[in-house]
Structures are given as C-alpha cells and as structure tokens.
Amino acid sequence: MNFQKYIHAVGTGVKGNRDLSFQESEDMMHQILNQSVYSEQIAAFLLGWRLKPETVEEFRGAISACDSYITPKTIKNSIELGYPFDGKAKNPYIFPLVAKVLEKFNLNLVVMGDEMQPAKAGITIKEICTNIDLNSNLHYFDRADFFKEIHKLTELRMRLGLRTGFNTIEKLPRVANSEYAVTGVFHKPYVKKYVEIFSERYKKFALIQGNEGTPELFSKGRLWIAKDGGVEEFIIDPEYYGINYQKSWEDITLKESLEQLNNPSDEYLKLATLNAAILLFITESASTIDEGYKMLRAIS
C-alpha cells in the first residue's frame, strides 16, 4: 500500500487520525524495515504514531511483520529477558550474576543487544555481554546478526532522538523460542497493554516494576504474571529477605558497571539471588518466590 496513507492516518490530528488494522500495521512495518520509503516518511510516521498513540492491534501487526525477518535458534528450558535497548544509566546490570546463581537449575537466560537506541543514553546489554565472560546458561543474541533490518534503522532513530513504537516492539523478539518471558515496565497502566501484546506468544509471561525499566528488581516493586486470561500481582520487597542494597542516583560508567559484576558485594549477590528466585517462580521451577530464594540460598 501507499505509505502516505499510513502517515495520514497518524498525522492529521485528533479528528482526522485513525487506527491501523492488523494487516495495515503489518504492511507498514514491512515497508519501514525494508526501507522502501524515504527516511523522512519513516520518521514522520513514527512521531505521529507515538502521539496518536499506538494500539494493541497495531503493535501485534507490527510484531507479526518483525517475526518474518527472524529465524529463531531454539534454546530449551529458557526464559527471554526483555531489556530496553536504551540501556541503564544509573545502576549496574545484574543478569550475569543471576545466571551464575541459576547454573545448577537447568534454566537458560536469553538476552538481546544492539547499539544504543533512544532515548536514555545508558550502558547497553551489548556493551556488557561483549566485555565480560558469560556463563554457559546465559545466551546473548546480537541484533545485528538475527534482525539486521531493525539494526540498520539505528542511525535514523538516533537522529530522531525520541522514544517510538519500536521501543515496545523490540523488547521481546522470541529469538530463542523461549516458553517463558519477562520484561520491565515503568507504570502499572502499561501492564494491561503489555499483557495483551505479548502474553499469547509465551506459555507464561511476566512483567516486573524493575530498575530503570528493566526486568531487574533492585528495590520494593511489583511482579505481574499473566494467567488464565487475567493478571496476578505480587509485591516483592528485598528488605523482607534481609537485603539492603542501595540504588545509585548518579550516572554510572561501563567500567564501574563491570567492576560490580566482577567483584560483587555481599548485598549485590543476595539481590542477584532474589532476582534468580523470581525467575524460578515465573518458570514454574518454584511454587513461590520464598521457596525459590530458600532453594538458592541453600546451595550458595
């Protein structure tokens, strides 16, 4: 279809805008990923789409298009961790330590990375995974390899410098055919939308009110699990487990982030154990988070 039709649908104001159908959204995304339209048209659409804003059906159509470019590499007994591609700015990552804690539990962690995307200038998953030795149960997929079409849009997105629908679409590409997935969410109102977009793609789908929008719990927060057409909510407080890790409010360098992973404090290791227990609970390897935490502490 004529791409101008899609720009008109999202860029003519409240009275003139309309939602795209699943098929239209799928076609729109194919045209963007193939870059068969001008970069100015892509930028105009992404801005208008964000302001309209995007619907669940549109996201589903766009994700369906993305799926057609990816050839998954199945990793059994795995959980896909959906991180934002704009990185973490103020705190270190914890997933490499979580993988170490889970070594004996036959659970594989899947993470995806790329060059930094808008809008937060943080440290990326790619920077961490290419500068540290990864445990055998931690599997890193570089998007330049498994989804080069979206990778090639990095320069355009950085010029735009704003969050767009891509920030949601790209989190969970199901590149490893994982049965389980978890991603981070900032605000509770987004939980319902994320569940409607992603939950049908997995046996069990979860969301965490995590640190800097990641699926990493650093302080008291909520866990939501999609189940039987509904959503179950859990409140998790590290202090309940005797963990007193202090979050940073200052920007962190890559060197500092790597240092905390290579030489973790006792509190950081306990925090990694709690995050590992949450993953055991999501993947049905433990009946509760408490049970998972006790299991892990018993072998540490």
N, C-alpha and C positions, 0 to 999 in steps of 0.2 A: 504494500500500500504506500501511497504518498506520505512521506514522513511529515510534511507540513500539516497534515490532518491531525497528527498527534500533538504538535506544538500548539495548534489552535485549540485543541481540547483542554490543555492545561494552562494556556497563557492569555486567555481573553477576559479574565476577571470572574468574579463570583457569579454573575448572571449568565455568562457565556461558557464557563468551564463545564466539563462533563467527565465522568469516569470512563476509563477504557474497559472494554470487555477483556476476558482472559485471552482470547485469540489476538486482539489488537495489542495487548501488552506483550504477548509473546513475539509478535512481529516487530514491534517497536524495539524490543531488546535485541533481536537478531540484527536489525539494521545498525544499532549502536555498536554492538560487539564486532560486527563485520566492518565497521567504519565506512559503510557505503553511503553515508551522508556527511555533510560538512561538519567540522568540529564546532562551528558556531551554532549549528542546529542542535547538536547533542547537548551543548552547554545550556542553550535556551530551554530545551525540553526538561533537563534535569532540574533547573531552577524552578520552572513553572510547576513541575510535578511535585516538588517538595512543598511549595506554597499552597497547592490545591487542597489537601495533601493526597498522598498515595493511599490506595485502598488495599484491603487484604487480597481481593481478586486480582488486582493489578500486580501485586507482589508475587502471587502464585504463578501468573502467566510469565512474568519476567524470570522467575526461578526455573520454570519449565524450559525456557529458552536456554538458560545457562547450563542446565543439565545436559543438553545435547552436545556441548563442547567438551565435556569431561568424561574421560574413561576411568572409572574408579579402579583402585587397586585394593581388593578386599583384605582387611585385617580383622581376623576373628577376635572375639572377646574384646571389643574395643568400644571406647566412648569418644565421641568427637567433641572437642572443646572449642567453642565458637568465640574467638577473641576479636575485638575491634582491630582494624588494620591501621588505626592512627596511633597505636602504641600506648605505653604507660609513661607518664611524665614525672610522677612524684614518688612512686614506690617501686621496689624490685618485683620481678615476676617470682612465682613460687612453684609453677608447674614442674620444673625439672626435679625439685625436691620431692614433690608429690609422687612423681614416677618412681623415684628411689624407694619411697616408703611402701609403694604397692608392688614392688618386684616379686614378692613371693605369693601374690594373689591372682596371678594369671589374668591381669587386667591391663590392656594396652591403651595408652593415651594417644590421641591423634590431634595434632595442631597444624595450622596452615599459616604461611607467612608470605610477605612480599615487601617491596619498597614501601616507605611510609605513604599513607593516604591522608587526605584532610579529615578532621580539621585540627586535631591536637598534635602538636609536634613532640610526640613521645618516643620512647625506645620501642622498637618493633620486635615481634616474635622472631622475625628473620635474623635480626642482629643478635638475639640471644642464642638461637639454635645454631648459628654459624660460628659462634665464639666460645662454645662450651661442649664438653663431651656429653653426649646424650645416652641415657640408659637404654638397654635393648627394648624395653617396653614403652619407649617414647618415640613416636613416629612423626617426623616433620615432613610436610609436603610444601614445596616451593611453588607458588602460583605461576611463576614464570615458566614452569615445566608443565603443570597439569591444567592450566587455564590461561594460556598466553593472550587470548583475546581481551580479557579484562585487565591483565597485567599491562598491556600496551596502552590502556587508557589512563595510566598513572599521570603522565605529563599533563594531559588535559584537565584531569581532576585537581592536580596541584595548582594549576593556573586559576581554576575556579576558586579553590581555597575554602570551599564550604562543604558541609555535610549534604549528602544527597541520598536518594533511594538506594544507591549502591552500598552505603554503609550498613544497611539492613540486609540486603540481598546476599552479600558476600560472606557473611559470618559462618554459614553452615552449608558448604557445597557437597557434603556427603561423599567426599573423595575416597573414603575407605570403606564404604558400605556399612558403617557402624550402626548397630541396632539402637544405641543409646547416644544421646547428645545433651549438652548443657551449654548455655550461653549466659552472658551477663545482661542485666537490664538496670537502667537508672531509676525509673519511676514505675510505680505499681500500675498506672493506667495502660502502660505498654504491654503488660503481661498477657492480657486477653488477645491483643493483636498478634503477638509473637506466637502464642499457642495456636491461633487459627492459621498462621502462615506455615509453621514448621512441624507441628506435632504429628501430623499424619505421615511424615517421612521417616519416623522412628518408632521402635517398639515402646520406648519411653523417652519423653522429652522434658527437660527441666530448665528452670531459669533461676539465677541467683542475683540478689541485690549485691553485686560484687564490687570490689575495689576498682575505681576508675572505669566502670562499665565492663569489666572482665568477669569471667566465671570463677573468680578467686575471692574467697571470704577473708577479710582482714579484721573486721570488727562486727559488732552485732548487726545482723541483717536477716533477710527472708529468703527462703527457698520455696519455689513453686514447682510442683510436679503435675503434668497433665495426666489425668487418669479417668477412664470410663466417661469421656465426654465432659468432664469437669476439671477443676484445678484445686489441688490440695496445697495448703500453705503451712510452712513450718518456720518458726522463729529460732534462729541459731545465735547464741552468744558465746564467743570464745572464753569470756571470763568464767562461764559455767564450768569449763574444762580446766580452769586454772591457768589460762593463757593470758598474758599481759603484754602482748606485742604492741608497740607504739607506732602508729602510722606516721609517715612523713608528710609534711605540708610544703616541703621545698622541692624544687626540681632535682632530679637525680641523674647522674651521668651513667653511661653504659658501663664504665669501669666500676663504679660503685655498685651497680646492679649485679654485675658478675661476681664481685667480691662477696656480696651477701649470699650468693648461691654456692660459691666455692668454699666459703668459711662461715656457714650459718651459725647464728647464735642459738642457744637452747630454746628460747621463746619462738624463734622463727621455725625451728624444727617441729616444735609442738603445733604451731599453726599449720605447717605442711601436713602433719598427721591428721588434724581436724579436717582439712580440705580433702585428704585422701578418704577419710571416713564418709564424707558427704558423697563422694563418687561411688564408694561401695554401696551406699544406700540407694543411690539413683539406679545403679546397675543390678539391684536386687541381690547383691552379694552379702548384704547385711540387712536384717529386718528393721533396724533403727540406726540413726547416726551414733547414738550412745554405744550400741553393740559394736558397730564398726570401729569406733575410737578405741574401745577396750581391746578388741582383737589386735589392732595395730600396735597399741602400747605394749601388749603382752609379748610381742616378738621384737620390739625395738631394743 
